[in-house]
């Protein structure tokens, strides 16, 4: 089950980066990796991260955005799998 706050009405993943104290919320077109954590972002937020940390943090990109599927392992933590849309 997807969290509404993480997806748009059409089922695309939202940008989960913070801007001015609030979540950005645009359609996410870039998946960024920080250690073992993965997060989807819009191009503008990802560019700001890449500027600070270098291009190695970008895992994959999707012109049309990502769909998100929640996977709940037995430990009780919820992880998200991102699928490219195009």
C-alpha positions as CSV (number, residue, x, y, z in Angstrom):
1,X,0.0,0.0,0.0
2,X,1.5,3.3,-1.0
3,X,1.4,6.3,1.2
4,X,-0.5,9.2,-0.4
5,X,2.1,11.7,0.8
6,X,4.7,9.8,-1.3
7,X,2.8,9.6,-4.6
8,X,0.9,11.8,-7.0
9,X,-2.7,11.1,-8.1
10,X,-1.4,9.3,-11.2
11,X,0.8,7.0,-9.1
12,X,4.2,8.7,-9.7
13,X,6.7,9.1,-6.9
14,X,7.0,12.6,-5.4
15,X,10.2,14.5,-4.6
16,X,10.9,13.8,-0.9
17,X,13.5,16.5,-0.5
18,X,12.9,19.5,1.7
19,X,12.8,23.1,0.4
20,X,12.2,26.0,2.8
21,X,11.1,23.6,5.6
22,X,8.5,21.7,3.5
23,X,8.6,18.7,1.2
24,X,9.1,19.7,-2.5
25,X,6.4,17.4,-3.8
26,X,7.1,17.6,-7.5
27,X,7.3,14.5,-9.7
28,X,10.5,12.6,-8.9
29,X,12.7,11.9,-11.9
30,X,16.0,11.1,-10.1
31,X,16.8,8.4,-7.5
32,X,19.6,9.5,-5.1
33,X,21.5,7.1,-2.8
34,X,23.0,8.2,0.5
35,X,24.7,5.2,2.1
36,X,22.0,2.5,2.2
37,X,19.1,5.0,2.0
38,X,17.5,5.7,-1.4
39,X,15.3,8.7,-2.1
40,X,13.6,10.1,-5.2
41,X,13.9,13.8,-6.1
42,X,13.0,16.2,-8.8
43,X,15.8,17.4,-11.1
44,X,16.3,20.7,-9.2
45,X,16.7,19.1,-5.8
46,X,19.0,16.4,-7.2
47,X,21.2,19.0,-8.8
48,X,21.7,20.7,-5.4
49,X,22.7,17.4,-3.8
50,X,25.0,16.5,-6.7
51,X,26.7,19.9,-6.4
52,X,27.5,19.1,-2.7
53,X,28.3,15.4,-2.9
54,X,29.3,14.7,-6.5
55,X,27.6,12.7,-9.2
56,X,28.1,9.3,-7.5
57,X,24.9,9.8,-5.4
58,X,22.6,9.5,-8.5
59,X,21.5,5.9,-8.9
60,X,19.1,6.1,-11.8
61,X,17.0,8.6,-13.7
62,X,13.6,8.4,-15.4
63,X,12.3,11.1,-17.8
64,X,8.6,10.3,-17.0
65,X,9.1,9.8,-13.2
66,X,9.1,6.7,-11.0
67,X,6.3,4.5,-9.7
68,X,6.7,3.4,-6.1
69,X,5.9,0.1,-4.4
70,X,6.2,-0.4,-0.7
71,X,7.9,-3.6,0.5
72,X,7.5,-4.6,4.2
73,X,10.2,-7.0,5.3
74,X,9.7,-9.0,8.5
75,X,11.6,-6.6,10.7
76,X,8.7,-4.1,10.6
77,X,10.6,-1.5,8.6
78,X,9.0,-0.4,5.3
79,X,11.2,0.1,2.2
80,X,10.3,1.5,-1.1
81,X,11.1,0.1,-4.5
82,X,11.2,2.6,-7.4
83,X,10.4,1.5,-11.0
84,X,11.3,3.6,-14.0
85,X,8.4,4.8,-16.2
86,X,10.4,5.6,-19.3
